[in-house]
Amino acid sequence: MVSYLFLALAVVLGTAANTFAKSAEGFTLWLPSILTVITIVACMYSLSQVMKNIPVGITYASFAGITIIATTVIGVIKFSQMPNLYTIMGLGLIIAGVFMVNLMGKTNI
């Protein structure tokens, strides 16, 4: 259970890092650039804790998929970036993939 809490933390930190990276304007703004570095390092630490108990492939597939969805939602809310139909369909497939990996994949938990 602790591994899934670290996974959730990694998703939050990864999404924050992506958001700060967008706000950093190509790393030309100091504060968002520093926050990007801090959050991505903390994110990788959290992922390393998850991988102690959950296989690396399942960990990273789950992290990447959920972070993509969360970052897209932040893009819509904060940056007014509306996805088109094909993007939405692709995101749906990512969600389906995350469910398949976690619910139907074999794990050693």
N, C-alpha and C positions, 0 to 999 in steps of 0.2 A: 504493500500500500504506500509506503514511504517513497518508493521509486516513482509511482504515478504522481505523487505530490511534487517531486523534483521535476518530472516531465512537464507538469502544468507550469511550474516556475520557469523552466527553460522556454516554453512557448511564450509566456508573458515577456520574458527578457528578450527573446528573439524578435518578437513583434515590436517591442520598444526600440531595439537596435535598428530595425528596418525603418521605423518611423523617424528616429533621430538622424539616420543616414540621409533620408529624403530632405529633412530640414537643414542638414549641414551644407547644402548647396555645393556638393562636390568637395567637401571638407575645407571650404573657405570660411566657414563660421566656426569659431572656437568652441563655444559651449555645446552645440549639438554634436560636434565632432568628438569632443571628449566623452560626452554621454554615450555616443555610439560605441566607442572603444570599451568603456566600462561595462556597458550592458552586454556586449558580445562576449567579453571574457567571462562575465558571470554566467551567461547562458551556456558557454562551453563547459564551465565547471559543473553546472547543474546536469548537463547531459552526461558528463563523466560519472556522476553519481548514479544516474539511471542505469548506465551500462554495467554497473556492478551486478545487477539482478535481471535485467531484461536484455535479450540478445541485441547486438548492435544494429542489425538490419531492421528489426521491429522498432527499436528506439528511434532511429533516424527517420524511418518512413513515417512514423506517427508524428514526430516533432516537425518534420518538414511539411507534411500535409496540413496539420492544424495551424502551423505558423503562416502558411500561404493563405489559408482561409481568413485568419485573424488580420493579417496585413491587408488583404483585400477589403475587409470591412472597414479598417481604419482609413484606407485610401478613399473609400466612399464617404465616410463621415468627415474626416479632417481635410482632405484634399479635393473633394467633389469629383473623384475619378469614377465614373459610372462604367461598369463592365458591360460589354455587349452580350448578345445571346450566346455566341460560341464560347466566350469566357465563362459565362455562368454554367454552361453545359460541362466545360472542362473542370470547373470547380466542383460540380456535382460528382464527377468521376473521381476526383481526388478524395472527396468525402467518402465515397463508396470504397475506395482503396484502403483508406485508413481503417474503416470498419472491418473490411475483409482481413487485413493484416492482424488486427487485434483480436477479433472474435473467432476467426477461422484458422489463423496461423498457429503453428505449434510453438509454444514457449516453454521455457524451463523455470517457470515461476512456481 
